Amino acid sequence: MLSIQNFSKSYKGDKKAVDNLSLEVIAGDIYGFIGHNGAGKTTTLRAVVGVLDFEEGDIYIDGVSIKNDPVGCKKKIAYIPDNPDLYEHLTGIQYLSFIGDIYEVSKADRELLTKKYADLFEITQNLGDNISSYSHGMKQKLAIIAALIHKPRLLILDEPFVGLDPKAAFTLKTIMTELCGEGGAIFFSTHVLDVAEKLCNKIAIIKGGKLIESGSTEVVKGNQSLEDVFMELIEE
């Protein structure tokens, strides 16, 4: 589903933000990507979804290079950044219709999925309001709905639980589990380690741009909590 092969990215100067990162996300995976601030998580996610160019290595979506066919790859994925930029002059429903048009979602599917997810996230009554009037949490919910209405096979999320109330966070975790149960996959960054430990079947830990641990959650954490393992690894 997602194959990152020897990926490196440098910004100004020679310092690498991400250095020779390789990992695989297969169908059914909920893959947690954790690390301290500045470790390279967001850089990696932005490269995976084709927002950020990179110098070394390659990234494949369903066997296709994001460099060679960015549009084809993007049709199969959805990306929710940590601070979604939405068109605030639009209403919620106008924004969802715009996203539906881009992904060529049929009118019937669009209406069905919009209602389903808007009801689940309890913002149906707000879809007629301008996005500029939304709270941060409501914008996050709208971004999640927009990501889901074209039924992506691979969902990429950067700190998806930030700004969500407990009920919305629970709803999102349920949706993530269901998506993977239907053959999809999820790759997401988070600082909420107890959520990652309970939700993810696989974990990758990045430090200073380098992958320092990855594999099944049970193997990575062993007999400790994920928080204990993480603190030990980043302090070495």
C-alpha positions as a printed NumPy array, in Angstrom:
array([[  0.   ,   0.   ,   0.   ],
       [  2.77 ,   2.427,   1.015],
       [  6.468,   1.792,   0.505],
       [  9.035,   4.366,   1.599],
       [ 12.458,   3.412,   0.26 ],
       [ 15.671,   5.128,   1.381],
       [ 13.887,   8.474,   1.641],
       [ 15.985,  11.517,   2.556],
       [ 15.094,  15.201,   2.61 ],
       [ 17.325,  18.201,   3.241],
       [ 16.329,  21.815,   3.652],
       [ 18.821,  24.718,   3.668],
       [ 22.377,  23.551,   4.106],
       [ 23.498,  19.954,   4.31 ],
       [ 21.557,  18.892,   7.403],
       [ 19.026,  16.199,   6.588],
       [ 15.554,  16.569,   8.066],
       [ 14.987,  12.89 ,   7.239],
       [ 17.887,  10.529,   6.598],
       [ 17.546,   7.26 ,   4.642],
       [ 14.12 ,   6.27 ,   5.954],
       [ 12.538,   3.006,   4.786],
       [  9.31 ,   1.373,   5.923],
       [  6.304,  -0.508,   4.561],
       [  2.6  ,  -0.024,   5.294],
       [  0.415,  -2.864,   4.035],
       [ -3.348,  -3.261,   3.728],
       [ -4.953,  -3.542,   7.153],
       [ -2.19 ,  -1.636,   8.955],
       [ -2.792,   1.178,  11.393],
       [  0.807,   2.359,  11.484],
       [  1.777,   4.909,  14.121],
       [  4.683,   7.271,  13.425],
       [  6.067,   8.844,  16.584],
       [  8.945,  11.129,  17.508],
       [  9.801,  14.379,  19.25 ],
       [  9.1  ,  17.791,  17.707],
       [ 11.399,  18.323,  14.734],
       [ 12.185,  14.627,  14.363],
       [ 11.034,  14.537,  10.723],
       [  7.484,  13.2  ,  11.006],
       [  5.669,  15.988,   9.157],
       [  8.401,  16.19 ,   6.504],
       [  7.938,  12.484,   5.811],
       [  4.146,  12.689,   5.667],
       [  4.214,  15.692,   3.338],
       [  6.587,  13.86 ,   1.001],
       [  4.385,  10.748,   1.057],
       [  1.367,  12.729,  -0.166],
       [  3.285,  14.629,  -2.837],
       [  3.22 ,  18.036,  -1.165],
       [  6.981,  18.107,  -0.631],
       [  9.655,  17.231,  -3.165],
       [ 12.693,  15.232,  -2.09 ],
       [ 16.176,  14.46 ,  -3.331],
       [ 16.904,  10.849,  -2.411],
       [ 14.981,   7.589,  -2.431],
       [ 11.424,   7.032,  -3.576],
       [  7.912,   6.645,  -2.223],
       [  5.398,   4.24 ,  -3.748],
       [  1.627,   4.254,  -3.386],
       [  0.2  ,   0.894,  -4.416],
       [  3.387,   0.189,  -6.367],
       [  3.406,   3.549,  -8.186],
       [  6.041,   6.224,  -7.536],
       [  4.683,   9.502,  -6.181],
       [  7.369,  11.184,  -8.308],
       [  6.332,   9.523, -11.558],
       [  2.546,   9.727, -11.203],
       [  1.607,  12.174,  -8.449],
       [ -1.99 ,  12.627,  -9.619],
       [ -2.637,   8.902,  -9.895],
       [ -1.198,   8.342,  -6.435],
       [ -3.179,  11.182,  -4.891],
       [ -6.437,   9.691,  -6.166],
       [ -5.867,   6.715,  -3.865],
       [ -4.954,   8.62 ,  -0.72 ],
       [ -6.257,  11.289,   1.604],
       [ -4.162,  13.615,   3.737],
       [ -5.199,  15.445,   6.877],
       [ -2.48 ,  17.867,   8.057],
       [ -2.145,  18.962,  11.672],
       [ -3.542,  22.393,  10.815],
       [ -5.849,  22.046,   7.788],
       [ -6.052,  25.028,   5.43 ],
       [ -9.666,  25.278,   4.327],
       [-11.38 ,  27.776,   2.033],
       [-13.005,  29.801,   4.769],
       [-15.192,  31.879,   2.455],
       [-17.1  ,  28.687,   1.561],
       [-19.743,  26.992,   3.644],
       [-19.017,  23.527,   4.956],
       [-21.254,  21.857,   2.379],
       [-19.749,  23.915,  -0.46 ],
       [-16.273,  22.798,   0.568],
       [-17.313,  19.13 ,   0.66 ],
       [-18.936,  19.508,  -2.773],
       [-15.718,  21.042,  -4.087],
       [-13.67 ,  18.111,  -2.785],
       [-16.23 ,  15.687,  -4.2  ],
       [-15.886,  17.324,  -7.622],
       [-12.095,  17.049,  -7.525],
       [-12.243,  13.324,  -6.776],
       [-15.179,  12.749,  -9.144],
       [-17.406,  11.326,  -6.416],
       [-20.918,  10.605,  -7.664],
       [-23.749,  12.756,  -6.334],
       [-25.368,   9.763,  -4.628],
       [-22.155,   8.659,  -2.87 ],
       [-21.296,  12.232,  -1.949],
       [-24.663,  12.849,  -0.3  ],
       [-24.647,   9.486,   1.467],
       [-21.139,   9.803,   2.886],
       [-21.504,  13.482,   3.773],
       [-24.603,  12.711,   5.809],
       [-23.008,   9.655,   7.424],
       [-19.865,  11.406,   8.602],
       [-21.444,  14.784,   9.379],
       [-23.931,  13.007,  11.633],
       [-21.179,  10.969,  13.293],
       [-19.122,  14.099,  13.993],
       [-22.239,  16.093,  14.918],
       [-21.716,  19.018,  12.541],
       [-24.655,  18.43 ,  10.169],
       [-26.398,  21.549,  11.461],
       [-23.273,  23.632,  10.762],
       [-22.654,  22.633,   7.147],
       [-24.572,  25.666,   5.87 ],
       [-22.354,  28.077,   7.827],
       [-19.207,  29.718,   6.51 ],
       [-16.082,  27.821,   7.52 ],
       [-14.687,  31.094,   8.889],
       [-17.202,  30.781,  11.734],
       [-16.021,  27.278,  12.69 ],
       [-13.972,  26.515,  15.777],
       [-10.636,  24.711,  15.342],
       [-12.285,  21.435,  16.3  ],
       [-15.081,  21.888,  13.76 ],
       [-12.559,  22.655,  11.023],
       [-10.71 ,  19.485,  11.943],
       [-13.937,  17.484,  11.688],
       [-14.723,  19.002,   8.285],
       [-11.232,  18.157,   7.027],
       [-11.708,  14.561,   8.171],
       [-15.057,  14.28 ,   6.378],
       [-13.53 ,  15.769,   3.219],
       [-10.78 ,  13.158,   3.375],
       [-13.247,  10.293,   3.68 ],
       [-15.889,  11.067,   1.056],
       [-13.862,   9.668,  -1.841],
       [-13.183,   6.39 ,   0.014],
       [ -9.37 ,   6.552,   0.082],
       [ -7.4  ,   3.314,   0.252],
       [ -4.606,   4.986,   2.213],
       [ -5.214,   7.632,   4.863],
       [ -2.309,   9.85 ,   5.957],
       [ -2.862,  11.893,   9.111],
       [ -0.618,  14.329,  10.98 ],
       [ -1.614,  14.599,  14.654],
       [ -5.277,  13.836,  13.854],
       [ -6.554,  13.953,  17.445],
       [ -5.36 ,  17.477,  18.211],
       [ -8.362,  19.768,  18.66 ],
       [-10.936,  16.974,  18.723],
       [-13.207,  16.54 ,  21.718],
       [-13.214,  13.072,  23.357],
       [-16.334,  11.903,  21.525],
       [-15.003,  13.008,  18.128],
       [-11.648,  11.361,  18.868],
       [-13.442,   8.107,  19.671],
       [-15.455,   8.414,  16.44 ],
       [-12.282,   8.922,  14.42 ],
       [-10.595,   5.912,  16.019],
       [-13.631,   3.792,  15.159],
       [-13.58 ,   4.994,  11.534],
       [ -9.844,   4.272,  11.273],
       [-10.359,   0.734,  12.535],
       [-13.246,   0.155,  10.123],
       [-11.29 ,   1.502,   7.139],
       [ -8.433,  -0.897,   7.81 ],
       [-10.842,  -3.755,   8.396],
       [-12.125,  -3.16 ,   4.859],
       [ -8.65 ,  -3.483,   3.343],
       [ -7.424,   0.098,   3.653],
       [ -4.369,   1.323,   5.526],
       [ -3.464,   4.255,   7.76 ],
       [ -0.137,   5.946,   8.426],
       [ -0.286,   8.695,  11.022],
       [  1.836,  10.71 ,  13.395],
       [  0.827,  11.33 ,  16.973],
       [  2.171,  12.507,  20.312],
       [ -0.622,  10.679,  22.138],
       [  1.339,   7.521,  22.917],
       [ -1.373,   5.695,  24.844],
       [ -3.676,   6.046,  21.821],
       [ -0.928,   4.777,  19.511],
       [ -0.283,   1.815,  21.791],
       [ -3.94 ,   0.786,  21.858],
       [ -4.864,   1.604,  18.251],
       [ -1.821,   0.724,  16.14 ],
       [ -0.706,  -2.738,  15.087],
       [  2.647,  -1.279,  13.989],
       [  4.851,   1.534,  15.273],
       [  7.824,   3.456,  13.87 ],
       [  9.946,   5.75 ,  16.045],
       [ 12.02 ,   8.503,  14.434],
       [ 14.751,  10.55 ,  16.107],
       [ 16.736,  13.327,  14.489],
       [ 15.478,  12.304,  11.059],
       [ 16.541,   8.668,  11.427],
       [ 14.318,   5.652,  11.991],
       [ 15.473,   4.078,  15.243],
       [ 12.783,   1.438,  15.808],
       [  9.918,  -0.092,  13.831],
       [  7.757,  -3.19 ,  13.733],
       [  4.689,  -4.636,  15.375],
       [  3.53 ,  -2.706,  18.408],
       [  3.915,  -5.715,  20.679],
       [  7.513,  -6.306,  19.584],
       [  8.493,  -2.626,  19.766],
       [  7.203,  -2.122,  23.289],
       [  7.969,  -5.587,  24.668],
       [  6.97 ,  -5.783,  28.328],
       [  7.014,  -2.023,  28.78 ],
       [  4.562,   0.724,  27.885],
       [  5.125,   2.479,  24.58 ],
       [  5.788,   5.682,  26.518],
       [  8.605,   4.042,  28.491],
       [ 10.184,   2.618,  25.33 ],
       [  9.905,   5.95 ,  23.54 ],
       [ 11.543,   7.885,  26.393],
       [ 14.395,   5.37 ,  26.577],
       [ 15.081,   5.486,  22.858],
       [ 15.039,   9.265,  22.401],
       [ 17.307,   9.8  ,  25.428],
       [ 20.016,   7.42 ,  24.199]])
